[in-house]
Amino acid sequence: MLIDNHGRPINYLRLAVTDRCNLRCFYCMPEDGLNWLSRKELMSYEEMLRACTLLVSMGIQKIRITGGEPFVRKDIMSLLTSISELNGLDELSLTTNGVLTAPHVAQLKNIGVKSVNLSLDTLDAGRFFAITRRDEFAAVMTTLDELLKHDIEVKINAVVMDGKNTQDIIPLVELTKELPVSVRFIEEMPFNGDGHIYTGLNWDYIRILDAIKDHFPEIKKMEDPAYSTAYNYHIPGHMGSVGIIAAYSRTFCGTCNRIRITPQGTLKNCLYDNGVLNVKDLIREGKSDEDIKESLLNAFNNRVKDGWEAESLVSTGIHESMATIGG
């Protein structure tokens, strides 16, 4: 088992396979997109598979594929299939916006993907267009239907944005009445990619919960799984559940078990750090497996205490887009 310098297990890798996305959500990137990475700057599938193989051999048990949007990268299913076959990996999951995902759901089921996080900030087609700047609401709902049809666990991730979609909190909660889904509300974070200054959080996890309690006073706290980033709740009579992720408040840092690798191969011990090691560079320099493992262990033994410490070490107030960080 991997243990960091604060005594926390590390068993969960979030691997971003691309920085590109087919939506333009305003809280993630500018309307005209980003300066996309060139193919040479991206990790190849072979490099990603080698990194995953090494990390699983060291104690990583769960891998989540993120982006950008994973399905905009060509032949992504070949990588997912290879990762799913790694000896020692207990769980492979992914996060997607659902636009291109529906045709692949049956194959995801076949390779053993049991859980998918679906990004969906509203159930209103007009607000979906306003938030994402793309008319793809129907495609996302088709993906939701396909995932449920194939008995894949679905977590719906909704970023709560003041003046944009707070009216969607209750309709999204109501989805859990008839559907076996977990709807998770996420505090907005300052990773917008356009350099504007983040002025603070109007809807923190406490306010989100209060809004839900006003409509569902019978809501009950559930026991949170180990290393959970969400506070989890259940409404009596509902099939699904509700979660609230304090992504900006960062109340869960004390039990953080995750690391990230960005599309360009940067290892991030924390969402809020600037990266601590480039795995792609080590591979391209011809380093041996043992040398790479040693570099990884050194990075894990120098993790910051929490997201606030990580942010304090960042020299600029301009945050990258979530698409380049890896969700």
WOURLIN-V572997 format. One record per residue. N is the residue number from 0. RES is the residue in one small letter. SS is DSSP state (H for helix, E for strand, L for the rest). Layout:
n->N res->RES ss->SS
n->N res->RES ss->SS
This chain:
n->0 res->m ss->L
n->1 res->l ss->E
n->2 res->i ss->E
n->3 res->d ss->L
n->4 res->n ss->L
n->5 res->h ss->L
n->6 res->g ss->L
n->7 res->r ss->L
n->8 res->p ss->E
n->9 res->i ss->E
n->10 res->n ss->L
n->11 res->y ss->E
n->12 res->l ss->E
n->13 res->r ss->E
n->14 res->l ss->E
n->15 res->a ss->E
n->16 res->v ss->L
n->17 res->t ss->L
n->18 res->d ss->L
n->19 res->r ss->L
n->20 res->c ss->L
n->21 res->n ss->L
n->22 res->l ss->L
n->23 res->r ss->L
n->24 res->c ss->L
n->25 res->f ss->L
n->26 res->y ss->L
n->27 res->c ss->L
n->28 res->m ss->L
n->29 res->p ss->L
n->30 res->e ss->L
n->31 res->d ss->L
n->32 res->g ss->L
n->33 res->l ss->L
n->34 res->n ss->L
n->35 res->w ss->L
n->36 res->l ss->L
n->37 res->s ss->L
n->38 res->r ss->L
n->39 res->k ss->L
n->40 res->e ss->L
n->41 res->l ss->L
n->42 res->m ss->L
n->43 res->s ss->L
n->44 res->y ss->H
n->45 res->e ss->H
n->46 res->e ss->H
n->47 res->m ss->H
n->48 res->l ss->H
n->49 res->r ss->H
n->50 res->a ss->H
n->51 res->c ss->H
n->52 res->t ss->H
n->53 res->l ss->H
n->54 res->l ss->H
n->55 res->v ss->H
n->56 res->s ss->H
n->57 res->m ss->H
n->58 res->g ss->L
n->59 res->i ss->L
n->60 res->q ss->L
n->61 res->k ss->E
n->62 res->i ss->E
n->63 res->r ss->E
n->64 res->i ss->E
n->65 res->t ss->E
n->66 res->g ss->L
n->67 res->g ss->L
n->68 res->e ss->L
n->69 res->p ss->H
n->70 res->f ss->H
n->71 res->v ss->H
n->72 res->r ss->L
n->73 res->k ss->L
n->74 res->d ss->L
n->75 res->i ss->H
n->76 res->m ss->H
n->77 res->s ss->H
n->78 res->l ss->H
n->79 res->l ss->H
n->80 res->t ss->H
n->81 res->s ss->H
n->82 res->i ss->H
n->83 res->s ss->H
n->84 res->e ss->L
n->85 res->l ss->L
n->86 res->n ss->L
n->87 res->g ss->L
n->88 res->l ss->L
n->89 res->d ss->L
n->90 res->e ss->E
n->91 res->l ss->E
n->92 res->s ss->E
n->93 res->l ss->E
n->94 res->t ss->E
n->95 res->t ss->E
n->96 res->n ss->L
n->97 res->g ss->L
n->98 res->v ss->L
n->99 res->l ss->L
n->100 res->t ss->L
n->101 res->a ss->H
n->102 res->p ss->H
n->103 res->h ss->H
n->104 res->v ss->H
n->105 res->a ss->H
n->106 res->q ss->H
n->107 res->l ss->H
n->108 res->k ss->H
n->109 res->n ss->H
n->110 res->i ss->L
n->111 res->g ss->L
n->112 res->v ss->L
n->113 res->k ss->L
n->114 res->s ss->E
n->115 res->v ss->E
n->116 res->n ss->E
n->117 res->l ss->E
n->118 res->s ss->E
n->119 res->l ss->L
n->120 res->d ss->L
n->121 res->t ss->L
n->122 res->l ss->L
n->123 res->d ss->L
n->124 res->a ss->H
n->125 res->g ss->H
n->126 res->r ss->H
n->127 res->f ss->H
n->128 res->f ss->H
n->129 res->a ss->H
n->130 res->i ss->H
n->131 res->t ss->H
n->132 res->r ss->L
n->133 res->r ss->L
n->134 res->d ss->L
n->135 res->e ss->L
n->136 res->f ss->H
n->137 res->a ss->H
n->138 res->a ss->H
n->139 res->v ss->H
n->140 res->m ss->H
n->141 res->t ss->H
n->142 res->t ss->H
n->143 res->l ss->H
n->144 res->d ss->H
n->145 res->e ss->H
n->146 res->l ss->H
n->147 res->l ss->H
n->148 res->k ss->H
n->149 res->h ss->L
n->150 res->d ss->L
n->151 res->i ss->L
n->152 res->e ss->E
n->153 res->v ss->E
n->154 res->k ss->E
n->155 res->i ss->E
n->156 res->n ss->E
n->157 res->a ss->E
n->158 res->v ss->E
n->159 res->v ss->E
n->160 res->m ss->L
n->161 res->d ss->L
n->162 res->g ss->L
n->163 res->k ss->L
n->164 res->n ss->L
n->165 res->t ss->L
n->166 res->q ss->L
n->167 res->d ss->H
n->168 res->i ss->H
n->169 res->i ss->H
n->170 res->p ss->H
n->171 res->l ss->H
n->172 res->v ss->H
n->173 res->e ss->H
n->174 res->l ss->H
n->175 res->t ss->H
n->176 res->k ss->H
n->177 res->e ss->H
n->178 res->l ss->L
n->179 res->p ss->L
n->180 res->v ss->E
n->181 res->s ss->E
n->182 res->v ss->E
n->183 res->r ss->E
n->184 res->f ss->E
n->185 res->i ss->E
n->186 res->e ss->E
n->187 res->e ss->L
n->188 res->m ss->L
n->189 res->p ss->L
n->190 res->f ss->L
n->191 res->n ss->E
n->192 res->g ss->L
n->193 res->d ss->L
n->194 res->g ss->L
n->195 res->h ss->L
n->196 res->i ss->L
n->197 res->y ss->L
n->198 res->t ss->L
n->199 res->g ss->L
n->200 res->l ss->L
n->201 res->n ss->L
n->202 res->w ss->L
n->203 res->d ss->L
n->204 res->y ss->H
n->205 res->i ss->H
n->206 res->r ss->H
n->207 res->i ss->H
n->208 res->l ss->H
n->209 res->d ss->H
n->210 res->a ss->H
n->211 res->i ss->H
n->212 res->k ss->H
n->213 res->d ss->H
n->214 res->h ss->H
n->215 res->f ss->L
n->216 res->p ss->L
n->217 res->e ss->L
n->218 res->i ss->L
n->219 res->k ss->E
n->220 res->k ss->E
n->221 res->m ss->L
n->222 res->e ss->L
n->223 res->d ss->L
n->224 res->p ss->L
n->225 res->a ss->L
n->226 res->y ss->L
n->227 res->s ss->L
n->228 res->t ss->L
n->229 res->a ss->E
n->230 res->y ss->E
n->231 res->n ss->E
n->232 res->y ss->E
n->233 res->h ss->E
n->234 res->i ss->L
n->235 res->p ss->L
n->236 res->g ss->L
n->237 res->h ss->L
n->238 res->m ss->L
n->239 res->g ss->L
n->240 res->s ss->E
n->241 res->v ss->E
n->242 res->g ss->E
n->243 res->i ss->E
n->244 res->i ss->E
n->245 res->a ss->L
n->246 res->a ss->L
n->247 res->y ss->L
n->248 res->s ss->L
n->249 res->r ss->L
n->250 res->t ss->L
n->251 res->f ss->L
n->252 res->c ss->H
n->253 res->g ss->H
n->254 res->t ss->H
n->255 res->c ss->L
n->256 res->n ss->L
n->257 res->r ss->E
n->258 res->i ss->E
n->259 res->r ss->E
n->260 res->i ss->E
n->261 res->t ss->L
n->262 res->p ss->L
n->263 res->q ss->L
n->264 res->g ss->L
n->265 res->t ss->E
n->266 res->l ss->E
n->267 res->k ss->E
n->268 res->n ss->L
n->269 res->c ss->L
n->270 res->l ss->L
n->271 res->y ss->L
n->272 res->d ss->L
n->273 res->n ss->L
n->274 res->g ss->L
n->275 res->v ss->L
n->276 res->l ss->E
n->277 res->n ss->E
n->278 res->v ss->H
n->279 res->k ss->H
n->280 res->d ss->H
n->281 res->l ss->H
n->282 res->i ss->H
n->283 res->r ss->H
n->284 res->e ss->L
n->285 res->g ss->L
n->286 res->k ss->L
n->287 res->s ss->L
n->288 res->d ss->H
n->289 res->e ss->H
n->290 res->d ss->H
n->291 res->i ss->H
n->292 res->k ss->H
n->293 res->e ss->H
n->294 res->s ss->H
n->295 res->l ss->H
n->296 res->l ss->H
n->297 res->n ss->H
n->298 res->a ss->H
n->299 res->f ss->H
n->300 res->n ss->L
n->301 res->n ss->L
n->302 res->r ss->L
n->303 res->v ss->L
n->304 res->k ss->L
n->305 res->d ss->L
n->306 res->g ss->H
n->307 res->w ss->H
n->308 res->e ss->H
n->309 res->a ss->H
n->310 res->e ss->H
n->311 res->s ss->H
n->312 res->l ss->L
n->313 res->v ss->L
n->314 res->s ss->L
n->315 res->t ss->L
n->316 res->g ss->L
n->317 res->i ss->L
n->318 res->h ss->L
n->319 res->e ss->L
n->320 res->s ss->E
n->321 res->m ss->H
n->322 res->a ss->H
n->323 res->t ss->H
n->324 res->i ss->H
n->325 res->g ss->L
n->326 res->g ss->L
